[in-house]
Amino acid sequence: MLREIGNRNQAKEETFLKKHCKEMPRTMLRYAIEKFDKTKKEFYMKK
């Protein structure tokens, strides 16, 4: 679901991820950021 939101509005998805990425299961996070560029992926995976 998050991935689909990102397809329509990536800024909203990033706002959500900044708040919740630490509590999210790793698999969910990976699917949510799969279309991000490399630097953004690394940023979210480090948290």
PDB file of N, CA, C and O in Angstrom:
ATOM      1  N   MET A   1       0.825  -1.188   0.000  1.00  0.00           N
ATOM      2  CA  MET A   1       0.000   0.000   0.000  1.00  0.00           C
ATOM      3  C   MET A   1       0.873   1.258   0.000  1.00  0.00           C
ATOM      4  O   MET A   1       0.610   2.205  -0.741  1.00  0.00           O
ATOM      5  N   LEU A   2       1.898   1.258   0.825  1.00  0.00           N
ATOM      6  CA  LEU A   2       2.791   2.422   0.864  1.00  0.00           C
ATOM      7  C   LEU A   2       3.463   2.660  -0.484  1.00  0.00           C
ATOM      8  O   LEU A   2       3.638   3.801  -0.912  1.00  0.00           O
ATOM      9  N   ARG A   3       3.831   1.582  -1.134  1.00  0.00           N
ATOM     10  CA  ARG A   3       4.471   1.709  -2.444  1.00  0.00           C
ATOM     11  C   ARG A   3       3.535   2.389  -3.433  1.00  0.00           C
ATOM     12  O   ARG A   3       3.974   3.220  -4.228  1.00  0.00           O
ATOM     13  N   GLU A   4       2.263   2.049  -3.393  1.00  0.00           N
ATOM     14  CA  GLU A   4       1.292   2.654  -4.296  1.00  0.00           C
ATOM     15  C   GLU A   4       1.079   4.133  -3.981  1.00  0.00           C
ATOM     16  O   GLU A   4       0.915   4.941  -4.895  1.00  0.00           O
ATOM     17  N   ILE A   5       1.082   4.490  -2.720  1.00  0.00           N
ATOM     18  CA  ILE A   5       0.984   5.901  -2.348  1.00  0.00           C
ATOM     19  C   ILE A   5       2.192   6.649  -2.905  1.00  0.00           C
ATOM     20  O   ILE A   5       2.067   7.765  -3.409  1.00  0.00           O
ATOM     21  N   GLY A   6       3.355   6.024  -2.807  1.00  0.00           N
ATOM     22  CA  GLY A   6       4.569   6.632  -3.343  1.00  0.00           C
ATOM     23  C   GLY A   6       4.522   6.833  -4.840  1.00  0.00           C
ATOM     24  O   GLY A   6       5.119   7.777  -5.358  1.00  0.00           O
ATOM     25  N   ASN A   7       3.824   5.963  -5.543  1.00  0.00           N
ATOM     26  CA  ASN A   7       3.683   6.132  -6.994  1.00  0.00           C
ATOM     27  C   ASN A   7       2.882   7.391  -7.322  1.00  0.00           C
ATOM     28  O   ASN A   7       3.108   8.027  -8.351  1.00  0.00           O
ATOM     29  N   ARG A   8       1.964   7.736  -6.456  1.00  0.00           N
ATOM     30  CA  ARG A   8       1.103   8.892  -6.706  1.00  0.00           C
ATOM     31  C   ARG A   8       1.630  10.170  -6.066  1.00  0.00           C
ATOM     32  O   ARG A   8       1.492  11.254  -6.634  1.00  0.00           O
ATOM     33  N   ASN A   9       2.232  10.047  -4.890  1.00  0.00           N
ATOM     34  CA  ASN A   9       2.717  11.227  -4.176  1.00  0.00           C
ATOM     35  C   ASN A   9       3.891  10.820  -3.275  1.00  0.00           C
ATOM     36  O   ASN A   9       3.696  10.432  -2.123  1.00  0.00           O
ATOM     37  N   GLN A  10       5.093  10.913  -3.810  1.00  0.00           N
ATOM     38  CA  GLN A  10       6.270  10.459  -3.073  1.00  0.00           C
ATOM     39  C   GLN A  10       6.541  11.323  -1.845  1.00  0.00           C
ATOM     40  O   GLN A  10       7.063  10.821  -0.849  1.00  0.00           O
ATOM     41  N   ALA A  11       6.204  12.584  -1.891  1.00  0.00           N
ATOM     42  CA  ALA A  11       6.435  13.466  -0.739  1.00  0.00           C
ATOM     43  C   ALA A  11       5.611  13.009   0.473  1.00  0.00           C
ATOM     44  O   ALA A  11       6.108  13.020   1.600  1.00  0.00           O
ATOM     45  N   LYS A  12       4.359  12.610   0.243  1.00  0.00           N
ATOM     46  CA  LYS A  12       3.528  12.115   1.342  1.00  0.00           C
ATOM     47  C   LYS A  12       4.087  10.820   1.909  1.00  0.00           C
ATOM     48  O   LYS A  12       4.090  10.613   3.123  1.00  0.00           O
ATOM     49  N   GLU A  13       4.558   9.955   1.030  1.00  0.00           N
ATOM     50  CA  GLU A  13       5.131   8.694   1.487  1.00  0.00           C
ATOM     51  C   GLU A  13       6.366   8.959   2.348  1.00  0.00           C
ATOM     52  O   GLU A  13       6.549   8.323   3.386  1.00  0.00           O
ATOM     53  N   GLU A  14       7.202   9.882   1.924  1.00  0.00           N
ATOM     54  CA  GLU A  14       8.409  10.195   2.690  1.00  0.00           C
ATOM     55  C   GLU A  14       8.061  10.812   4.046  1.00  0.00           C
ATOM     56  O   GLU A  14       8.730  10.527   5.039  1.00  0.00           O
ATOM     57  N   THR A  15       7.043  11.638   4.100  1.00  0.00           N
ATOM     58  CA  THR A  15       6.600  12.203   5.379  1.00  0.00           C
ATOM     59  C   THR A  15       6.194  11.090   6.332  1.00  0.00           C
ATOM     60  O   THR A  15       6.565  11.105   7.505  1.00  0.00           O
ATOM     61  N   PHE A  16       5.439  10.134   5.831  1.00  0.00           N
ATOM     62  CA  PHE A  16       5.029   9.002   6.645  1.00  0.00           C
ATOM     63  C   PHE A  16       6.237   8.183   7.093  1.00  0.00           C
ATOM     64  O   PHE A  16       6.334   7.800   8.258  1.00  0.00           O
ATOM     65  N   LEU A  17       7.146   7.920   6.176  1.00  0.00           N
ATOM     66  CA  LEU A  17       8.305   7.085   6.495  1.00  0.00           C
ATOM     67  C   LEU A  17       9.212   7.741   7.534  1.00  0.00           C
ATOM     68  O   LEU A  17       9.767   7.055   8.392  1.00  0.00           O
ATOM     69  N   LYS A  18       9.366   9.057   7.464  1.00  0.00           N
ATOM     70  CA  LYS A  18      10.216   9.740   8.438  1.00  0.00           C
ATOM     71  C   LYS A  18       9.675   9.566   9.853  1.00  0.00           C
ATOM     72  O   LYS A  18      10.447   9.504  10.809  1.00  0.00           O
ATOM     73  N   LYS A  19       8.360   9.486   9.991  1.00  0.00           N
ATOM     74  CA  LYS A  19       7.748   9.317  11.308  1.00  0.00           C
ATOM     75  C   LYS A  19       7.767   7.864  11.774  1.00  0.00           C
ATOM     76  O   LYS A  19       7.923   7.599  12.966  1.00  0.00           O
ATOM     77  N   HIS A  20       7.610   6.925  10.850  1.00  0.00           N
ATOM     78  CA  HIS A  20       7.337   5.542  11.235  1.00  0.00           C
ATOM     79  C   HIS A  20       8.388   4.517  10.812  1.00  0.00           C
ATOM     80  O   HIS A  20       8.214   3.333  11.100  1.00  0.00           O
ATOM     81  N   CYS A  21       9.442   4.907  10.160  1.00  0.00           N
ATOM     82  CA  CYS A  21      10.365   3.904   9.622  1.00  0.00           C
ATOM     83  C   CYS A  21      11.066   3.087  10.703  1.00  0.00           C
ATOM     84  O   CYS A  21      11.459   1.947  10.454  1.00  0.00           O
ATOM     85  N   LYS A  22      11.227   3.645  11.885  1.00  0.00           N
ATOM     86  CA  LYS A  22      11.911   2.901  12.952  1.00  0.00           C
ATOM     87  C   LYS A  22      11.057   1.771  13.508  1.00  0.00           C
ATOM     88  O   LYS A  22      11.599   0.765  13.965  1.00  0.00           O
ATOM     89  N   GLU A  23       9.737   1.911  13.479  1.00  0.00           N
ATOM     90  CA  GLU A  23       8.848   0.876  14.018  1.00  0.00           C
ATOM     91  C   GLU A  23       8.397  -0.133  12.972  1.00  0.00           C
ATOM     92  O   GLU A  23       7.866  -1.191  13.313  1.00  0.00           O
ATOM     93  N   MET A  24       8.604   0.189  11.706  1.00  0.00           N
ATOM     94  CA  MET A  24       8.107  -0.671  10.633  1.00  0.00           C
ATOM     95  C   MET A  24       8.936  -1.945  10.519  1.00  0.00           C
ATOM     96  O   MET A  24      10.145  -1.930  10.752  1.00  0.00           O
ATOM     97  N   PRO A  25       8.280  -3.048  10.158  1.00  0.00           N
ATOM     98  CA  PRO A  25       9.046  -4.255   9.843  1.00  0.00           C
ATOM     99  C   PRO A  25       9.963  -3.984   8.639  1.00  0.00           C
ATOM    100  O   PRO A  25       9.600  -3.240   7.728  1.00  0.00           O
ATOM    101  N   ARG A  26      11.119  -4.580   8.650  1.00  0.00           N
ATOM    102  CA  ARG A  26      12.132  -4.327   7.618  1.00  0.00           C
ATOM    103  C   ARG A  26      11.608  -4.639   6.212  1.00  0.00           C
ATOM    104  O   ARG A  26      11.900  -3.910   5.265  1.00  0.00           O
ATOM    105  N   THR A  27      10.845  -5.709   6.080  1.00  0.00           N
ATOM    106  CA  THR A  27      10.318  -6.090   4.770  1.00  0.00           C
ATOM    107  C   THR A  27       9.358  -5.030   4.249  1.00  0.00           C
ATOM    108  O   THR A  27       9.390  -4.692   3.066  1.00  0.00           O
ATOM    109  N   MET A  28       8.519  -4.511   5.108  1.00  0.00           N
ATOM    110  CA  MET A  28       7.577  -3.456   4.718  1.00  0.00           C
ATOM    111  C   MET A  28       8.337  -2.218   4.246  1.00  0.00           C
ATOM    112  O   MET A  28       7.978  -1.605   3.241  1.00  0.00           O
ATOM    113  N   LEU A  29       9.374  -1.864   4.971  1.00  0.00           N
ATOM    114  CA  LEU A  29      10.180  -0.704   4.599  1.00  0.00           C
ATOM    115  C   LEU A  29      10.843  -0.913   3.241  1.00  0.00           C
ATOM    116  O   LEU A  29      10.860  -0.003   2.412  1.00  0.00           O
ATOM    117  N   ARG A  30      11.379  -2.087   3.013  1.00  0.00           N
ATOM    118  CA  ARG A  30      12.040  -2.376   1.732  1.00  0.00           C
ATOM    119  C   ARG A  30      11.070  -2.237   0.561  1.00  0.00           C
ATOM    120  O   ARG A  30      11.426  -1.665  -0.469  1.00  0.00           O
ATOM    121  N   TYR A  31       9.857  -2.750   0.707  1.00  0.00           N
ATOM    122  CA  TYR A  31       8.870  -2.606  -0.356  1.00  0.00           C
ATOM    123  C   TYR A  31       8.488  -1.143  -0.557  1.00  0.00           C
ATOM    124  O   TYR A  31       8.295  -0.706  -1.692  1.00  0.00           O
ATOM    125  N   ALA A  32       8.378  -0.394   0.516  1.00  0.00           N
ATOM    126  CA  ALA A  32       7.972   1.016   0.424  1.00  0.00           C
ATOM    127  C   ALA A  32       9.013   1.855  -0.299  1.00  0.00           C
ATOM    128  O   ALA A  32       8.658   2.806  -0.996  1.00  0.00           O
ATOM    129  N   ILE A  33      10.299   1.522  -0.148  1.00  0.00           N
ATOM    130  CA  ILE A  33      11.352   2.367  -0.719  1.00  0.00           C
ATOM    131  C   ILE A  33      11.980   1.780  -1.979  1.00  0.00           C
ATOM    132  O   ILE A  33      12.998   2.286  -2.450  1.00  0.00           O
ATOM    133  N   GLU A  34      11.395   0.730  -2.525  1.00  0.00           N
ATOM    134  CA  GLU A  34      12.036   0.060  -3.650  1.00  0.00           C
ATOM    135  C   GLU A  34      12.196   0.941  -4.895  1.00  0.00           C
ATOM    136  O   GLU A  34      13.070   0.665  -5.716  1.00  0.00           O
ATOM    137  N   LYS A  35      11.398   1.972  -5.061  1.00  0.00           N
ATOM    138  CA  LYS A  35      11.510   2.837  -6.233  1.00  0.00           C
ATOM    139  C   LYS A  35      12.268   4.134  -5.947  1.00  0.00           C
ATOM    140  O   LYS A  35      12.382   4.992  -6.822  1.00  0.00           O
ATOM    141  N   PHE A  36      12.779   4.276  -4.740  1.00  0.00           N
ATOM    142  CA  PHE A  36      13.567   5.455  -4.386  1.00  0.00           C
ATOM    143  C   PHE A  36      14.948   5.357  -5.022  1.00  0.00           C
ATOM    144  O   PHE A  36      15.387   4.271  -5.400  1.00  0.00           O
ATOM    145  N   ASP A  37      15.627   6.489  -5.138  1.00  0.00           N
ATOM    146  CA  ASP A  37      17.002   6.443  -5.632  1.00  0.00           C
ATOM    147  C   ASP A  37      17.928   5.885  -4.544  1.00  0.00           C
ATOM    148  O   ASP A  37      17.527   5.741  -3.389  1.00  0.00           O
ATOM    149  N   LYS A  38      19.140   5.581  -4.921  1.00  0.00           N
ATOM    150  CA  LYS A  38      20.062   4.875  -4.031  1.00  0.00           C
ATOM    151  C   LYS A  38      20.332   5.619  -2.726  1.00  0.00           C
ATOM    152  O   LYS A  38      20.383   4.997  -1.665  1.00  0.00           O
ATOM    153  N   THR A  39      20.504   6.933  -2.786  1.00  0.00           N
ATOM    154  CA  THR A  39      20.825   7.684  -1.567  1.00  0.00           C
ATOM    155  C   THR A  39      19.662   7.693  -0.580  1.00  0.00           C
ATOM    156  O   THR A  39      19.871   7.590   0.629  1.00  0.00           O
ATOM    157  N   LYS A  40      18.439   7.816  -1.090  1.00  0.00           N
ATOM    158  CA  LYS A  40      17.267   7.801  -0.203  1.00  0.00           C
ATOM    159  C   LYS A  40      17.075   6.418   0.412  1.00  0.00           C
ATOM    160  O   LYS A  40      16.713   6.303   1.582  1.00  0.00           O
ATOM    161  N   LYS A  41      17.317   5.371  -0.371  1.00  0.00           N
ATOM    162  CA  LYS A  41      17.210   4.011   0.165  1.00  0.00           C
ATOM    163  C   LYS A  41      18.190   3.822   1.315  1.00  0.00           C
ATOM    164  O   LYS A  41      17.832   3.294   2.368  1.00  0.00           O
ATOM    165  N   GLU A  42      19.419   4.255   1.108  1.00  0.00           N
ATOM    166  CA  GLU A  42      20.436   4.112   2.149  1.00  0.00           C
ATOM    167  C   GLU A  42      20.062   4.892   3.408  1.00  0.00           C
ATOM    168  O   GLU A  42      20.280   4.417   4.522  1.00  0.00           O
ATOM    169  N   PHE A  43      19.502   6.083   3.233  1.00  0.00           N
ATOM    170  CA  PHE A  43      19.084   6.910   4.358  1.00  0.00           C
ATOM    171  C   PHE A  43      18.061   6.174   5.220  1.00  0.00           C
ATOM    172  O   PHE A  43      18.198   6.127   6.443  1.00  0.00           O
ATOM    173  N   TYR A  44      17.041   5.601   4.590  1.00  0.00           N
ATOM    174  CA  TYR A  44      15.987   4.929   5.348  1.00  0.00           C
ATOM    175  C   TYR A  44      16.449   3.591   5.917  1.00  0.00           C
ATOM    176  O   TYR A  44      15.994   3.200   6.992  1.00  0.00           O
ATOM    177  N   MET A  45      17.327   2.890   5.238  1.00  0.00           N
ATOM    178  CA  MET A  45      17.785   1.594   5.725  1.00  0.00           C
ATOM    179  C   MET A  45      18.732   1.737   6.924  1.00  0.00           C
ATOM    180  O   MET A  45      18.870   0.799   7.710  1.00  0.00           O
ATOM    181  N   LYS A  46      19.375   2.879   7.071  1.00  0.00           N
ATOM    182  CA  LYS A  46      20.284   3.093   8.196  1.00  0.00           C
ATOM    183  C   LYS A  46      19.541   3.373   9.497  1.00  0.00           C
ATOM    184  O   LYS A  46      20.094   3.166  10.577  1.00  0.00           O
ATOM    185  N   LYS A  47      18.318   3.834   9.414  1.00  0.00           N
ATOM    186  CA  LYS A  47      17.567   4.200  10.622  1.00  0.00           C
ATOM    187  C   LYS A  47      17.129   3.002  11.400  1.00  0.00           C
ATOM    188  O   LYS A  47      16.488   3.143  12.442  1.00  0.00           O
TER     189      LYS A  47
END
